[in-house]
Amino acid sequence: MTKVQTKENETFEHEQYPIIDLSSYLDDSKNAFEDCTIIADLLHKFGFLCVKDPRVNHTYNDRFIDMLEKYYEQSDEMKAKDIRKEVFYQVGLTPTRIERARDHCSLIEKLDSKEKPLTICPPGTFAFFTQY
């Protein structure tokens, strides 16, 4: 059975997020359906999860995080060289205000009260969509 841990979110007090340890799944995949059900439930509840894979060397993870931090610490002019409009921003950097959330406010209003999110629409959605 997949081990599930939670870790305190360093940014928000009293919030936790799941960490999935894949070692038991990799050792014995007889409970694969149960493990997948647990993971699906966690994704439904949290929207994301951290995966601990014993096959991955921890130093590679640290190097990857360091590389990302160095990249995003660069000036906007340096990062602008990675903008690839010709491939519809699928590769490289996507500039600010290019990606926009779709307006699903009318669909959300029709949902059953048990299924509705805490807020009907994201803040600023109405102002944004009335401009266009």
C-alpha positions as CSV (number, residue, x, y, z in Angstrom):
1,M,0.0,0.0,0.0
2,T,1.3,3.5,-0.9
3,K,2.5,5.5,2.1
4,V,0.9,8.9,2.4
5,Q,2.5,11.6,4.6
6,T,1.5,15.2,5.0
7,K,3.8,18.1,5.4
8,E,3.1,21.6,6.7
9,N,3.0,24.2,4.0
10,E,5.8,26.6,4.8
11,T,3.9,29.5,3.1
12,F,0.5,29.1,4.7
13,E,0.1,28.2,8.4
14,H,-2.0,25.1,9.3
15,E,-2.2,23.9,5.7
16,Q,-0.8,20.5,4.8
17,Y,-0.2,18.8,1.5
18,P,0.2,15.1,0.7
19,I,3.5,13.3,-0.1
20,I,3.2,9.9,-1.8
21,D,6.0,7.4,-1.3
22,L,6.2,5.1,-4.2
23,S,8.6,2.5,-2.7
24,S,5.8,0.1,-1.5
25,Y,4.1,0.3,-4.9
26,L,7.4,-0.4,-6.7
27,D,8.2,-3.3,-4.4
28,D,4.7,-4.9,-4.6
29,S,2.2,-3.6,-7.1
30,K,-0.5,-6.1,-6.1
31,N,-2.5,-3.2,-4.5
32,A,-2.1,-1.0,-7.5
33,F,-5.9,-0.3,-7.8
34,E,-6.1,0.7,-4.1
35,D,-3.0,2.9,-4.5
36,C,-4.3,4.6,-7.6
37,T,-7.6,5.2,-5.8
38,I,-5.8,6.9,-2.9
39,I,-3.8,9.0,-5.2
40,A,-6.9,10.0,-7.2
41,D,-8.7,11.0,-4.0
42,L,-5.7,13.1,-2.9
43,L,-5.6,14.8,-6.3
44,H,-9.3,15.5,-6.0
45,K,-8.9,17.0,-2.5
46,F,-5.7,18.9,-2.9
47,G,-5.3,19.4,-6.7
48,F,-1.6,18.3,-6.5
49,L,0.7,16.0,-4.5
50,C,4.4,15.5,-4.0
51,V,5.8,12.2,-5.1
52,K,8.8,10.5,-3.4
53,D,10.4,8.1,-5.8
54,P,13.2,6.0,-4.3
55,R,14.7,5.6,-7.8
56,V,15.5,9.3,-8.0
57,N,18.7,10.5,-6.5
58,H,17.9,13.4,-4.1
59,T,20.9,15.4,-5.3
60,Y,19.4,15.5,-8.9
61,N,16.2,17.1,-7.4
62,D,18.3,19.7,-5.6
63,R,20.2,20.5,-8.7
64,F,17.0,20.8,-10.7
65,I,15.4,23.2,-8.1
66,D,18.6,25.3,-8.0
67,M,18.6,25.5,-11.8
68,L,15.0,26.7,-11.9
69,E,15.7,29.3,-9.2
70,K,18.7,30.7,-11.1
71,Y,16.6,30.9,-14.3
72,Y,13.8,32.8,-12.7
73,E,16.1,35.1,-10.9
74,Q,17.3,36.4,-14.3
75,S,16.1,39.8,-15.6
76,D,13.0,39.9,-17.8
77,E,15.1,40.9,-20.7
78,M,17.2,37.7,-20.4
79,K,14.1,35.5,-20.0
80,A,12.5,37.2,-23.0
81,K,14.9,35.4,-25.3
82,D,13.1,32.2,-24.4
83,I,9.7,33.4,-25.7
84,R,8.5,31.3,-28.6
85,K,5.4,32.8,-30.0
86,E,5.8,30.8,-33.3
87,V,5.1,27.6,-31.4
88,F,2.2,29.1,-29.4
89,Y,4.3,29.3,-26.2
90,Q,4.4,25.5,-25.9
91,V,8.1,25.7,-25.6
92,G,10.0,28.4,-23.7
93,L,8.7,31.3,-21.6
94,T,5.1,32.5,-21.8
95,P,4.9,36.3,-21.2
96,T,2.7,37.8,-18.6
97,R,-1.0,38.2,-19.5
98,I,-0.9,35.8,-22.4
99,E,-2.6,32.9,-20.6
100,R,-6.0,33.8,-19.4
101,A,-8.5,31.7,-17.5
102,R,-11.7,30.9,-19.4
103,D,-14.9,32.4,-18.1
104,H,-16.9,29.5,-16.7
105,C,-18.9,31.7,-14.3
106,S,-22.3,30.9,-15.9
107,L,-21.5,27.1,-15.8
108,I,-20.5,27.3,-12.1
109,E,-23.7,29.2,-11.2
110,K,-25.7,26.2,-12.6
111,L,-23.9,23.6,-10.4
112,D,-25.7,22.0,-7.4
113,S,-24.8,23.7,-4.1
114,K,-22.8,20.7,-3.0
115,E,-20.6,20.9,-6.1
116,K,-20.0,24.7,-6.2
117,P,-16.6,26.1,-5.3
118,L,-16.3,28.6,-2.4
119,T,-16.2,31.5,-4.8
120,I,-18.4,31.6,-7.9
121,C,-15.8,33.4,-10.0
122,P,-12.2,34.4,-9.5
123,P,-11.7,38.0,-8.3
124,G,-11.5,40.4,-11.2
125,T,-13.1,38.0,-13.7
126,F,-16.1,40.2,-14.4
127,A,-14.0,43.3,-15.0
128,F,-11.7,41.4,-17.2
129,F,-14.3,39.9,-19.5
130,T,-16.4,43.0,-19.8
131,Q,-13.4,44.8,-21.4
132,Y,-13.4,42.4,-24.4
